[in-house]
Amino acid sequence: MLGDNMSTILAFRKGRATSFPLLVCCRRRAALMLARRLYCHDRWLASEYNPSDEASRFFENKHD
């Protein structure tokens, strides 16, 4: 999984988080991965190189 949020990527890699909502996501993801026998590699990606951010960047104000 590629993501530009460092705290989320690290939480998913370790399987723990101090934020309770993020911890719930980590546990759900771990349960799904165990149930389906999946393994996921989590990688951080800089925001400017994240292809899924392109649609949201369309609406940013450009200061020329």
N, CA, C and O atoms as a MOPAC input file, in Angstrom:
PM7 MOZYME 1SCF
protein

 N      0.84200 1    -1.16300 1     0.00000 1
 C      0.00000 1     0.00000 1     0.00000 1
 C      0.89300 1     1.23300 1     0.00000 1
 O      1.83800 1     1.32000 1     0.78400 1
 N      0.60300 1     2.16000 1    -0.85500 1
 C      1.32900 1     3.42200 1    -0.91000 1
 C      0.49100 1     4.50500 1    -0.23800 1
 O     -0.72600 1     4.55200 1    -0.41600 1
 N      1.12800 1     5.35600 1     0.51800 1
 C      0.41300 1     6.44800 1     1.16900 1
 C      1.34000 1     7.60400 1     1.46000 1
 O      2.55400 1     7.42800 1     1.56500 1
 N      0.76300 1     8.79600 1     1.59000 1
 C      1.56700 1     9.97400 1     1.86300 1
 C      1.41800 1    10.45500 1     3.31000 1
 O      1.95900 1    11.50000 1     3.67100 1
 N      0.69500 1     9.70700 1     4.13300 1
 C      0.55400 1    10.04600 1     5.53800 1
 C      1.47100 1     9.12600 1     6.34200 1
 O      1.18600 1     7.94000 1     6.50900 1
 N      2.57100 1     9.68500 1     6.83300 1
 C      3.59200 1     8.88900 1     7.49600 1
 C      3.05200 1     8.17800 1     8.73800 1
 O      3.38000 1     7.01300 1     8.96300 1
 N      2.23900 1     8.84700 1     9.54000 1
 C      1.74500 1     8.21900 1    10.76300 1
 C      0.84800 1     7.02500 1    10.45700 1
 O      0.88400 1     6.02600 1    11.17600 1
 N      0.04900 1     7.11500 1     9.40800 1
 C     -0.81600 1     6.00400 1     9.02700 1
 C      0.00600 1     4.82900 1     8.52000 1
 O     -0.24700 1     3.68500 1     8.89600 1
 N      0.97100 1     5.10100 1     7.68100 1
 C      1.81900 1     4.03900 1     7.14200 1
 C      2.56100 1     3.32500 1     8.26600 1
 O      2.61900 1     2.09500 1     8.28800 1
 N      3.13100 1     4.08900 1     9.19900 1
 C      3.86400 1     3.46100 1    10.30100 1
 C      2.92800 1     2.68600 1    11.21900 1
 O      3.29700 1     1.62300 1    11.71700 1
 N      1.73600 1     3.19400 1    11.44900 1
 C      0.76900 1     2.48200 1    12.29000 1
 C      0.37600 1     1.15900 1    11.64300 1
 O      0.29300 1     0.14000 1    12.32800 1
 N      0.13400 1     1.15800 1    10.34900 1
 C     -0.20900 1    -0.08200 1     9.65800 1
 C      0.96000 1    -1.06000 1     9.66200 1
 O      0.75400 1    -2.26700 1     9.79200 1
 N      2.17000 1    -0.56100 1     9.52300 1
 C      3.34000 1    -1.45100 1     9.51600 1
 C      3.55300 1    -2.10900 1    10.87900 1
 O      3.89700 1    -3.28800 1    10.96500 1
 N      3.34300 1    -1.32100 1    11.95300 1
 C      3.55200 1    -1.86000 1    13.29800 1
 C      2.30700 1    -2.56000 1    13.83900 1
 O      2.40400 1    -3.45100 1    14.68300 1
 N      1.14100 1    -2.15100 1    13.34900 1
 C     -0.10100 1    -2.73100 1    13.84300 1
 C     -0.58300 1    -2.12100 1    15.13400 1
 O     -1.40100 1    -2.71100 1    15.83900 1
 N     -0.08300 1    -0.94400 1    15.44900 1
 C     -0.53600 1    -0.26500 1    16.66500 1
 C     -0.51600 1     1.24200 1    16.44500 1
 O      0.21200 1     1.75900 1    15.59700 1
 N     -1.35000 1     1.94100 1    17.24700 1
 C     -1.44100 1     3.38700 1    17.12300 1
 C     -1.94200 1     3.97100 1    18.44000 1
 O     -2.65000 1     3.29600 1    19.18700 1
 N     -1.58400 1     5.20600 1    18.72700 1
 C     -2.08000 1     5.86700 1    19.93300 1
 C     -3.46700 1     6.45100 1    19.69700 1
 O     -4.24000 1     6.60800 1    20.64200 1
 N     -3.78400 1     6.76900 1    18.47100 1
 C     -5.10600 1     7.27900 1    18.11000 1
 C     -6.08500 1     6.10300 1    18.02900 1
 O     -5.86300 1     5.15500 1    17.27600 1
 N     -7.16800 1     6.17200 1    18.81000 1
 C     -8.10600 1     5.05300 1    18.83300 1
 C     -8.75300 1     4.78100 1    17.47500 1
 O     -8.83500 1     3.61800 1    17.08200 1
 N     -9.21900 1     5.80100 1    16.73500 1
 C     -9.78800 1     5.50500 1    15.40500 1
 C     -8.78700 1     4.83700 1    14.46500 1
 O     -9.16100 1     3.95300 1    13.69500 1
 N     -7.53400 1     5.24500 1    14.51700 1
 C     -6.50200 1     4.62700 1    13.68700 1
 C     -6.21800 1     3.20400 1    14.16500 1
 O     -5.97000 1     2.31400 1    13.35100 1
 N     -6.25300 1     2.98800 1    15.46500 1
 C     -6.05900 1     1.64700 1    16.02000 1
 C     -7.15300 1     0.69900 1    15.53900 1
 O     -6.87500 1    -0.45600 1    15.21500 1
 N     -8.39100 1     1.17800 1    15.49000 1
 C     -9.50200 1     0.36300 1    14.98600 1
 C     -9.24600 1    -0.02300 1    13.52800 1
 O     -9.46900 1    -1.17000 1    13.14100 1
 N     -8.78000 1     0.92900 1    12.72500 1
 C     -8.45300 1     0.62600 1    11.31600 1
 C     -7.33100 1    -0.40000 1    11.22500 1
 O     -7.38600 1    -1.30200 1    10.39000 1
 N     -6.31400 1    -0.27200 1    12.07500 1
 C     -5.20600 1    -1.23600 1    12.07200 1
 C     -5.70700 1    -2.63100 1    12.40500 1
 O     -5.30900 1    -3.60600 1    11.76800 1
 N     -6.58100 1    -2.73000 1    13.40300 1
 C     -7.08400 1    -4.03800 1    13.81300 1
 C     -7.97400 1    -4.66000 1    12.74500 1
 O     -7.89900 1    -5.86200 1    12.49200 1
 N     -8.81400 1    -3.84300 1    12.12100 1
 C     -9.66800 1    -4.35600 1    11.04000 1
 C     -8.83100 1    -4.87000 1     9.88100 1
 O     -9.07600 1    -5.94800 1     9.33800 1
 N     -7.85300 1    -4.08200 1     9.52400 1
 C     -6.98200 1    -4.47000 1     8.42100 1
 C     -6.23500 1    -5.75400 1     8.74900 1
 O     -6.12100 1    -6.64200 1     7.90400 1
 N     -5.72800 1    -5.85700 1     9.96700 1
 C     -5.00800 1    -7.06700 1    10.37900 1
 C     -5.93200 1    -8.27800 1    10.35200 1
 O     -5.52600 1    -9.36000 1     9.92900 1
 N     -7.16800 1    -8.10200 1    10.80200 1
 C     -8.12300 1    -9.21000 1    10.79900 1
 C     -8.42500 1    -9.67300 1     9.37600 1
 O     -8.48200 1   -10.87400 1     9.11200 1
 N     -8.61700 1    -8.73000 1     8.46500 1
 C     -8.88300 1    -9.07700 1     7.06700 1
 C     -7.68400 1    -9.77700 1     6.43600 1
 O     -7.83600 1   -10.74200 1     5.68800 1
 N     -6.49800 1    -9.28100 1     6.74700 1
 C     -5.29900 1    -9.89300 1     6.17300 1
 C     -5.09700 1   -11.31400 1     6.69400 1
 O     -4.70600 1   -12.20700 1     5.94100 1
 N     -5.36500 1   -11.51900 1     7.97600 1
 C     -5.24400 1   -12.87200 1     8.53500 1
 C     -6.29800 1   -13.81000 1     7.95500 1
 O     -6.00400 1   -14.95900 1     7.62700 1
 N     -7.51500 1   -13.31700 1     7.83200 1
 C     -8.60300 1   -14.14800 1     7.32100 1
 C     -8.37700 1   -14.57300 1     5.87800 1
 O     -8.73300 1   -15.68600 1     5.49200 1
 N     -7.79400 1   -13.70000 1     5.09100 1
 C     -7.56500 1   -13.97600 1     3.66600 1
 C     -6.14800 1   -14.43400 1     3.35200 1
 O     -5.80000 1   -14.67000 1     2.19500 1
 N     -5.33000 1   -14.55900 1     4.40200 1
 C     -3.92400 1   -14.94400 1     4.24100 1
 C     -3.18100 1   -14.01900 1     3.27900 1
 O     -2.48700 1   -14.46200 1     2.36400 1
 N     -3.35100 1   -12.73800 1     3.51600 1
 C     -2.70300 1   -11.72100 1     2.68800 1
 C     -1.51500 1   -11.12600 1     3.42500 1
 O     -1.45000 1   -11.15600 1     4.65400 1
 N     -0.58700 1   -10.59200 1     2.66200 1
 C      0.54000 1    -9.85200 1     3.21500 1
 C      0.65300 1    -8.55600 1     2.42800 1
 O      0.60100 1    -8.55900 1     1.19900 1
 N      0.80600 1    -7.46300 1     3.13600 1
 C      0.83000 1    -6.15300 1     2.49400 1
 C      2.12900 1    -5.43200 1     2.84300 1
 O      2.55800 1    -5.43100 1     3.99700 1
 N      2.73800 1    -4.83100 1     1.85200 1
 C      3.91600 1    -3.99400 1     2.06300 1
 C      3.44700 1    -2.53900 1     2.06200 1
 O      2.86900 1    -2.06600 1     1.08400 1
 N      3.69500 1    -1.85300 1     3.14400 1
 C      3.30000 1    -0.44600 1     3.26000 1
 C      4.50700 1     0.43100 1     2.97400 1
 O      5.58600 1     0.22600 1     3.52800 1
 N      4.31200 1     1.39700 1     2.11400 1
 C      5.39200 1     2.30300 1     1.73900 1
 C      4.90400 1     3.74100 1     1.76800 1
 O      3.79200 1     4.04900 1     1.33900 1
 N      5.77100 1     4.62300 1     2.29100 1
 C      5.47200 1     6.04500 1     2.27800 1
 C      5.85200 1     6.61100 1     0.91700 1
 O      6.86200 1     6.22700 1     0.32600 1
 N      5.02700 1     7.52800 1     0.43400 1
 C      5.23600 1     8.16400 1    -0.85900 1
 C      5.01200 1     9.65900 1    -0.68200 1
 O      3.99700 1    10.06800 1    -0.11900 1
 N      5.93000 1    10.46700 1    -1.14600 1
 C      5.77200 1    11.92000 1    -1.03400 1
 C      4.49200 1    12.36700 1    -1.73900 1
 O      4.12900 1    11.82000 1    -2.78000 1
 N      3.81900 1    13.34700 1    -1.17500 1
 C      2.53200 1    13.79700 1    -1.70400 1
 C      2.58400 1    14.19100 1    -3.17300 1
 O      1.65600 1    13.91000 1    -3.93200 1
 N      3.66300 1    14.83700 1    -3.56600 1
 C      3.74300 1    15.28500 1    -4.96600 1
 C      3.87400 1    14.12700 1    -5.94600 1
 O      3.63300 1    14.30500 1    -7.14000 1
 N      4.24900 1    12.94900 1    -5.46800 1
 C      4.36000 1    11.78000 1    -6.34300 1
 C      3.19300 1    10.80900 1    -6.19500 1
 O      3.17200 1     9.75800 1    -6.83500 1
 N      2.23000 1    11.15800 1    -5.35600 1
 C      1.09300 1    10.27500 1    -5.09500 1
 C      0.05800 1    10.44200 1    -6.21200 1
 O     -0.55500 1    11.50500 1    -6.31200 1
 N     -0.15400 1     9.43600 1    -7.04500 1
 C     -1.08500 1     9.57700 1    -8.17300 1
 C     -2.54200 1     9.76400 1    -7.72400 1
 O     -3.33800 1    10.33600 1    -8.46900 1
 N     -2.89900 1     9.30100 1    -6.54400 1
 C     -4.28500 1     9.45200 1    -6.09300 1
 C     -4.57300 1    10.86400 1    -5.60600 1
 O     -5.73600 1    11.22100 1    -5.42200 1
 N     -3.54100 1    11.67800 1    -5.39400 1
 C     -3.72700 1    13.06200 1    -4.97500 1
 C     -4.01000 1    14.00400 1    -6.14200 1
 O     -4.39800 1    15.15300 1    -5.92900 1
 N     -3.82300 1    13.53700 1    -7.34900 1
 C     -3.95100 1    14.41700 1    -8.51500 1
 C     -5.33100 1    15.06400 1    -8.59700 1
 O     -5.43300 1    16.25400 1    -8.89600 1
 N     -6.38100 1    14.31100 1    -8.34000 1
 C     -7.74000 1    14.86100 1    -8.42900 1
 C     -7.96000 1    15.95100 1    -7.39000 1
 O     -8.60200 1    16.95700 1    -7.69000 1
 N     -7.44700 1    15.77800 1    -6.18200 1
 C     -7.64100 1    16.79800 1    -5.15600 1
 C     -6.78600 1    18.02600 1    -5.42300 1
 O     -7.16100 1    19.13300 1    -5.03500 1
 N     -5.64800 1    17.85300 1    -6.07800 1
 C     -4.77400 1    18.98700 1    -6.37000 1
 C     -5.33300 1    19.88200 1    -7.48800 1
 O     -4.88400 1    21.01600 1    -7.65400 1
 N     -6.28900 1    19.38500 1    -8.23500 1
 C     -6.90600 1    20.17600 1    -9.28100 1
 C     -7.56800 1    21.42500 1    -8.71300 1
 O     -7.62600 1    22.45600 1    -9.38200 1
 N     -8.06500 1    21.33700 1    -7.48300 1
 C     -8.80700 1    22.44200 1    -6.88900 1
 C     -7.94100 1    23.35300 1    -6.03800 1
 O     -8.45200 1    24.31800 1    -5.47000 1
 N     -6.64500 1    23.07900 1    -5.92800 1
 C     -5.76000 1    23.94900 1    -5.15200 1
 C     -5.56600 1    25.27200 1    -5.87100 1
 O     -5.56900 1    25.32800 1    -7.10100 1
 N     -5.39800 1    26.32300 1    -5.10400 1
 C     -5.12200 1    27.64100 1    -5.68300 1
 C     -3.68100 1    27.69500 1    -6.13700 1
 O     -2.76800 1    27.37300 1    -5.37700 1
 N     -3.48200 1    28.09200 1    -7.34700 1
 C     -2.13600 1    28.23500 1    -7.89100 1
 C     -1.70100 1    29.68400 1    -7.73200 1
 O     -2.35200 1    30.60200 1    -8.23100 1
 N     -0.58800 1    29.87300 1    -7.03000 1
 C     -0.04400 1    31.22200 1    -6.83800 1
 C      1.12800 1    31.40500 1    -7.79300 1
 O      2.22700 1    30.91900 1    -7.52300 1
 N      0.91500 1    32.07900 1    -8.87400 1
 C      1.97500 1    32.31800 1    -9.87900 1
 C      2.58000 1    33.68000 1    -9.71100 1
 O      3.48100 1    34.05200 1   -10.46200 1

